């Protein structure tokens, strides 16, 4: 589990194809790795990956063909900016919301505009996830816990303050950038409870 509060940004150093799957080596920037063990989970742009090797400036992880197909990893290349968050501890301050690291859909940035000192992003999302998104509710975008400001027929908007832009990869987004989306876990489980007797 994660909180959606990004701890560091870095980039993809190498990508090695392995029979449909791929091994990624991440440079994790200022992320503290002294407490990370092999087998631990780290969210990389919102995708929960398992550490298979610790390196001087990062770690390696294997990414399955399934993960590649359903996330933005299918578009990633070396030097790709990445948000990092280590799995939460029982003592972690819960600054964001409950994040599983399991991507529900891919969204696309369709508008970027200045809004006083913040930047407003409008992100187009598939209809199957829009029904779970609520105004003033939480959404995870590339692993970052954010608050939804508004909803349209096929999109939602977010305002990112300077601190968030500085501490995440959001300032690298352009119109057309694809992003990993994870809906609020509570919304997912509520729907399951409401329809459990029909299953």
C-alpha positions, 0 to 999 in steps of 0.5 A, spaced: 500 500 500 502 507 498 499 514 500 500 517 493 505 522 496 511 522 492 518 521 495 522 522 490 523 523 482 528 520 477 528 516 471 529 510 467 536 508 466 535 502 462 530 497 459 532 490 457 527 486 453 526 479 456 521 475 451 515 480 452 517 482 459 522 487 460 527 489 466 527 496 468 533 499 471 531 506 475 535 511 477 531 514 483 534 520 485 534 522 492 530 516 494 533 513 501 534 506 499 538 504 505 531 501 508 529 497 502 530 490 501 530 485 495 522 483 494 520 490 497 515 494 493 516 501 490 511 505 486 513 507 479 509 512 476 503 509 480 505 502 478 507 497 484 513 494 482 518 489 486 525 490 487 529 485 484 536 488 485 539 494 489 544 498 485 548 504 487 543 509 485 537 506 484 534 499 483 532 494 478 525 491 477 521 486 472 515 488 469 510 483 466 507 483 459 500 484 462 503 491 466 506 493 460 500 493 456 495 496 461 499 502 463 503 507 460 510 503 461 508 501 454 510 508 452 516 509 456 523 509 454 530 511 457 530 517 461 523 517 462 521 521 468 518 517 474 515 518 480 517 514 486 514 512 493 516 506 497 510 502 500 507 505 506 509 503 514 504 502 519 507 508 522 507 512 516 503 519 516 497 518 511 498 525 507 494 522 501 489 517 500 489 509 500 493 507 493 494 500 491 499 501 485 494 497 481 493 502 475 485 502 472 486 506 466 490 510 462 488 518 461 491 523 457 493 530 458 488 535 454 489 542 457 494 545 461 493 552 463 496 557 469 491 558 474 494 564 479 500 560 482 498 553 480 497 550 474 490 547 472 491 540 468 485 537 464 485 529 463 481 525 459 479 519 462 475 512 459 468 512 461 469 506 465 473 510 470 470 516 470 464 514 474 468 513 480 471 520 480 468 525 484 469 532 485 473 534 491 475 526 491 481 523 490 485 520 484 492 518 483 495 520 477 502 517 475 502 515 483 501 522 485 494 523 490 491 529 487 484 532 489 479 533 483 476 540 482 471 539 476 468 533 472 466 534 464 463 528 460 470 525 458 475 528 463 476 531 470 481 537 472 486 538 477 490 544 480 497 543 482 500 548 487 508 549 486 510 544 491 507 539 487 510 541 481 517 541 484 516 534 487 513 530 482 514 529 474 507 533 473 511 539 470 514 535 465 507 533 462 505 536 455 498 536 452 498 529 449 502 526 455 499 519 457 498 518 465 497 512 469 490 513 473 488 509 479 481 510 482 479 511 489 479 504 493 473 506 497 469 507 490 471 500 487 469 497 494 463 500 494 460 498 488 462 491 489 458 491 495 452 494 492 452 489 486 455 483 490 448 479 490 448 480 483 455 477 482 
